[in-house]
Structures are given as C-alpha cells and as structure tokens.
Amino acid sequence: MNVQANKWIGQRTIRPDGADKVTGRAAYAADTTMPGMIWGKILRSPHPHACIRSIDTSKAEALPGVKAVMTARDLVDFPIDKSVMLGIQDMRWMCRNVMAREKALFAGHPVAAVAATSEAIASEALKLIEVEYEVLPWVIDVEEAMKPDAPILHDHIQFEGKPSNIAGKLEHKLGDVEAGFAAAEVVVERSFRTKPVHQGYIEPHACLVSVLPDGKTTIWSSSQGQFMVRAMCAHLTGLPQNDIRAIQAEIGGGFGGKTIIYLEPVALVLARKSGRPVKMAMTREEVFRASGPTSGSYSTVRIGATRDGRILAAKGTFYLQAGALPGSPIRGAAGCAFAPYDIPNVHSLGFDVVSNRSKVAAYRAPGAPIGAYAVECVLDELAEALKMDPLQLRLKNAARQGTKAAHGPTYPRIGFEETIQAALEHPHYRAPLGPNQGRGVASGFWFNAGGESSAQVNITEDGNVVVTTGHPDIGGSRASTANITAELLGIDYRKVSVLIGDTSTIGFSNLTGGSRVTYASAMVVTQSTEKVIRTLCERAAKIWKIDPDAVVWEDGEARPAGDNAGQFPPLTLAQIAARASETGGPIGAGVQLNTTGAEGGFATHICDVEVDPELGTVRVLRYTSFQDVGRAIHPSYVEGQMQGGVAQGIGWALSEEYIYDKQGRVDNPSFLDYRMPVCSDLPMLDTVIIEVPNPKHPQGVRGVGEVPLVPPLAAVANAIHDALGHRFYSLPMSPPKVLAVLEPADA
Amino acid sequence: MAKLHVSTTINGEPTEFLCEPSQSMLDVLRGPLGLTGSKEGCGSGDCGACTITLDGRLVCSCLVLAAEAQDREIRTIEGMAEGDRLHPLQQKFLEMAALQCGICTPGVLMAARTLLEQNPDPTETEARFWLAGNLCRCTGYDKIIRAVLDTAAEMREAAR
C-alpha cells in the first residue's frame, strides 16, 4: 500500500470509545448491576499446601441472607491425569485453579464460595465454613522445588522416571552446539534469577452472572476474550455454549492476566443454585494472592564467539516457576531468547516447574523477557570481553531475511537490523553521561500471533458504517479498526462506529493477546469492507443499468468506469445506502478467518540510569525504544504500547517482586508494598517507530504490544553495570541489593 | 445500627443518601448513587482510581467515610464535562491518546484538574509528583504528562 496515498491509516484519530472513557461512563466489569443481584465471595486456603479432608458448609448455609454455597464438587471434574486442552489451557488444571479439589496448592487457593444478599453477610458466611486441612510441607522457590527432597505437589507428575515438580520440558536445537563452542575463541556463561511479578492491571477481576431457570446464562465480565469465558465456563459447568452469552465489559487492563477465568464459573454456579444474579469482585489482595503473576526463574546462558564478534554457539537453560499447576511460559523463554540472532548452533531448553504459589497467567510476551534478560546481559559481557560496541555486536549477528531460527522458522523480511541501525544513529546513543550514570542496550523478539477473528461491516440506512469485531479493546484497537475501514471506504473516520460484539452477536474470535488483535482484526475488517465495496459497486451498476465490472469505488463514491466513464454522476455511500432496499436489500458483509502470516517483531532499547550511591536507588534518566511494527495504523497507540511495556519492564528490573513470609504466604499483596512504577519514578519514554511492512498482511501490520517488555530488564541491568562497573545477576535490582554492592557489610 | 442520613452536594447537585457508618464514600458513590465513574482499584488508597475532591481537596474516596460528606462539596468525574462540552483536559487526553484501557483515567483527570486549578503552570517534575498517587499500568505516564502540560499551556493562553 502506498503510504503517501493514505488518508486515515497512520493518523492519530480520536478513538471511538474515547468520550465514554474520559467521562467515567464506560462500564467496566464491576460497574453493572442487575435487579435482584446478590454478592458472591470466595473462601481461600490459608495454607500453601494442604490436603482438604472435609468441608462443612452447613453453618454457612443456615445463616440468614445466604442464598447459595459451593465447592469444587459443583464444578465438572476433570481427572488430574488426563489432559483436556482448550486452546493453550488444560481444563484439568483450570478446574483446579478455579477451586481446589484434592489439595489446596497455594495460600489463597479457593476452596469454597458463598452468595448472600450483602457483601457483609457473604463475608460472615465464609467464616462459618469449616475446612479440615492436613497441612503438608510446601515449596515456593523454583530452585528449591527441583531439589531431590522437595515436597511434591502432584504425585502423578514424573520427570526422568521419578515423581518431580518438573512438569514439562521444551527443547529447541539447531546445528551442533558443542562443536560451535569448541570453535569459539571467547565464551561467556552466566546464571540469572528473576522474581515473579504481577501484570498489575488496575482493574481487579470482576463479573456479574445471571442464570435463568431454563439455563440461559448471561456473563458480564472483564476479560481478554468473551469467547474464552464462554468456552471455559461451559466446560466447567456442563452448560452448552449456546446457552451462555458472554458479554465483554470494558477491560481495565489485562497484559495477559485476563486470558483465563477465575470468578466467572464460580458466580455461574452460585447464580444457578440461588436463582439470583450474582456479582463477584476480587479485592486487590486477592488479585495479588490468587491471580496469575508470571514466573520467577533461574536461567543459565552460555554464548561463544570468534574474536571478531561472530557468535558461533549459544546454549540456554530456563527454569520457570509455574505456580501450583503446570503452564509456565517456557515457549516464550526458550523460543524467543536467541531469536534475534543468526547463530548457527543453538540449544535452548525450558523447564516448567510447579511450586506452591498461584498459577501463572500470561504476562506480555510470556516468558520472553526472562529469556532475553539472560541472553542480553551475557551479550553485554561478551561485547565487553571482545572490546566491541554492544550494538555493533548485535548488528553483526542480527537475524535477517533467510536466517533460520532455532525455534523453527526461516525468517521472511524482518526489521531487526533496522532497529539496531536506528539506535546507533540516534542522538541518545551519543549523549554525554554524568557521574554515577550509565547506559545500557538490549534487544528483544516476540513471535506475534494470528488466529481466529470475525468482523461484520454494516452500512446504515443513512450511509454511515458500523463495524463489529470480537476482540475486547484493551488499548485502542477500535481506533485502528476505524482508521482501516475509513481508509478503504474513502470516507471520514468519524462516519465509522466500532463496536465489540458479545458471543451471541459476532462470530468466534480468539483472545485479545499475543499482539494479535490489530493484525488479525485488520484482516477480517479489510476483507469485510472489500466485500461491502463490491456490493456498493453492484448497487450503483444496478441503478445505472450497467455492468458491475464497469463501476469503480474511489474517494467514497461509486463511479462509472471504462466505456461508461463520466456518463453518470458518481453515487456516494449515502446515496447508495438510501436506495439499498430497492436495489437488493441491506448492505453489509462479515468475514471469519483463522489468520496466518503474523511475522515476528523485534526491538532494540537504549536506557540511561543514575545510581544514588547513598540510597542505592536507581533512576531511569532517559529511555528510547526502537521497534519494527510493520505498519503503525494508529501511531499514538503504537507508541503507547511501546511506552507501557517499557514502564512495566523498568518495574520488573528495579522494584517489583513477590515476597513470601515464613508461612508461604504473599507478604506484599498491595500496591503500597508491591512497588510498580509511579509517575514520579519515570522520565518521558521516547519511541522510534520503524516500519518494515509485513509482506503477508494487507496493511503490513506486525504485532506491537508484547515486544516492548522483552528488552528492558537487560537494558536497565546493562546500564547499571555501565554506571557502577558491577553486574547484578538477579532481579529486582532494588536499593538493598545495590547498597550491598556499594557498601559491602565487611567494608 | 441504623443507617445514617447524609445531606451533601455532588457535582453541584444537592444530594441525600443513607449509609452504614462504616461505608466508604466510594461504596456509596458506586452503589446507591450509581456514580460508577470513580473506580476501585485497591480500596486502600494506593492506586488513585477513586480520586474525587472533597471541598476542593483531592482525596481517595475509598479512604473517606461516606458520613464525612455531610454538608461538604463533592466533585466526581461525572461532573467534569459541562453538558456536552468536555473539560480541556478530557479533550486533550483524547487528542493525545493519554489513555489506553481507561480504568485509571477518571482518577487521573480529577487529580490533573485540581493540579491545574492550584498551579496553572506546573513543571514536568511538579506534574509527575502531583500525579504520583495515580497508578497507570498501560501508558508509562508519558502521554498523560504531555497531555497535562499541553492543556495547562492552552488554558493559560485562553485565560490571557
């Protein structure tokens, strides 16, 4: 597509849902009520690991105002030793995550729930539920969980023939890694640790569920996919999917953490039992204790190169903490770690390790930041050993078109080199630094994703446009859809309304996640709009009584072409719409696809920090991210994704971590003690959008949202090394750790 | 215990409500009064999503008892636009894409409005510290700060 010719693609239009959100009227998950609604609350295990001997709910049921009580017995049982996959989630784990069955596997694990006429009564009723636990030894840390004498969470899980907490292994191999290391002249090997961190969405999980006596069910909830909510609830409750209408509320942030369910099936069962609509909302403490953070990790990376900086071999081993049930993002860690580089010999291994903490959920480029942190820090040391500029080392080994990646693909046209070149040429890279200041760089990769999407484009009787897609809009995707539709139709984008359909009003659409929404919805919206344009031309041809092939659509109107050019005055969208009934009926088209061709995304980041030698605090002074986005349909929201990911990465690097007490419970389950970056912690976050169009996409789009979280951990770590001359091999690089280096206890 | 009767003013409208002695202002706003623009992100005063003003002072409504509203003036996000005219901050947030998911936006806007009322010409640092009590996980704050500073400049220009 010719960039110069675009009127709306690439414009910073006002998002269709904007006024709704700045006036406080947008309805999020907790903002809706229903007549007769009651409140549901969850009883959670105080123990990180315990057999549930019995649960007596009789006293709770007898409390006036209590309308329903439930336990895991009220959900469909999926035997623990038989996999039932739904997308990437295994329902035998999901059913146990929603409510403990045989054992409570983490402190905060749901064991029962009640619904009552008020929140206060529901809370009171929880205290009346008697649970008999047999407390078991527990383990939280990923390395501890792999020790021979570690408590075993799941008896049926075996690794190398023995009961183990290692629940899965993933391996990528390319070439002969031992031969590669043998030929290498410089080898660097280091081990790294990261703490589990939470996605940190500001909106806690919430839902409102109504079940009618005939089983017809409405779920109003905040999630990254209404179809996921429908399917999982159907699996867990036994309802057929057609009886469940899942309506996506506006979503107050997700970052992957809302790609699974927690409350919805519980509220559904309570609503079914009580005959009343049930509302549930997590407290922030519950969000921290029991909703999906991402893994903590222990990684070892070894990279070997020639003296002139050609990387010959790389090996990475990544142990990721899954939490109570299997499912660590080892694919992202082991698959993305070396993906930016053209390395002939690679061996990358990921291990999925269960332990007694809440089950992980996806978090922005799941696993990839963990892998990249280790690799990009080792590359920094390698550059130092080779006396090479760290960006030049990356450029020399950058993957490009034709590079075979260890995780499988041979790359088509990609834009990684362009990100490094742009960083090298940017004034930031040459700006002077003061005392206690340092600069670090790092790169990163994410697969991106296609998958199922549906769209419907309808022309209103007055000649405007309503587009419906099936993806919750988590960060401005409606604006991209409006830009694309307006561009194709040649009309003002304000004539396009964009809505998100529920499971009963639009075709199946996979999750908002994996950096897939703008990519995939652009494809179905484009094809739907092209069908509409063909219809509009046919209607004009009918009015003019000429052949439809002799009509073209230009600048928002049908024009006679070829031999008929100039014979009739053009017909606008509004004129054709006004005559829709007489020319064949309503005008609209829908397309449903399983989209493919989402090619990888790459970024390179530059970070400047200043270390306060007295306080041990690290302040990010300047940050610039360079990312190949393929094509920025709405540049402001592309920049917003880049800035948001960087901010989360800075938090992961410097201040965020789960802290556990001696009883195995989260000790910092609040925003006060779990320290995410606040406004005064950060500088402006500069962005450089690089557009190397994806040849497989109608607008050239690649995914955007995940990649920005991949490089920052190492970029910050490398900057601190540049400032202090000391390397940290564990995150977060918080003041106590920094001070321990600056003021050693024995000094 | 019997419910308390409270007479207050919300967004310029005389308002009465009944509440439990222990109920927070946020609960009453979101519940009986139906003003769900103020959001609950934490319930402990750490996130700022429930920010309102009480007699012009910024507060987290989750930390204010509803009974404290007696004879006070409350402003919430629902009163920020005048009729169909958005406040300049609201308009600028849209133009500069200073929101993504939007859940923190009502609180951020309430805090930013109070900032500009008290300090029409804030520096970037002043704006950052003023808004440090309003968590945003989506934007990295960059576009929020730019929008606040741009709005301040425009409002100063308009006031000349």
Interface residues (C-beta under 8 A of the other chain):
Chain A: R12 I14 R15 D17 G18 A19 K21 V22 T23 G24 R25 A26 A27 Y28 A30 D31 Q199 G200 Y201 I202 E203 P204 E250 I251 G252 G253 G254 F255 A281 T283 R284 I474 G475 G476 H634 S636 Y637 E639 G640 Q641 Q643 G644 G645 V646 A647 Q648 S670 F671 L672 M676 P677 V678 C679 S680 D681 L682 M684 L685
Chain B: R30 L35 T36 G37 S38 K39 E40 G41 C42 G43 S44 D46 C47 A49 T76 I77 E78 M80 A81 L86 Q90 F93 L94 E95 M96 A97 L99 Q100 C101 G102 I103 C104 T105 P106 L109 E124 T125 A127 R128 F129 L131 A132 G133 N134 L135 C136 R137 C138 T139 G140 Y141 D142 K143 I144 I145 R146
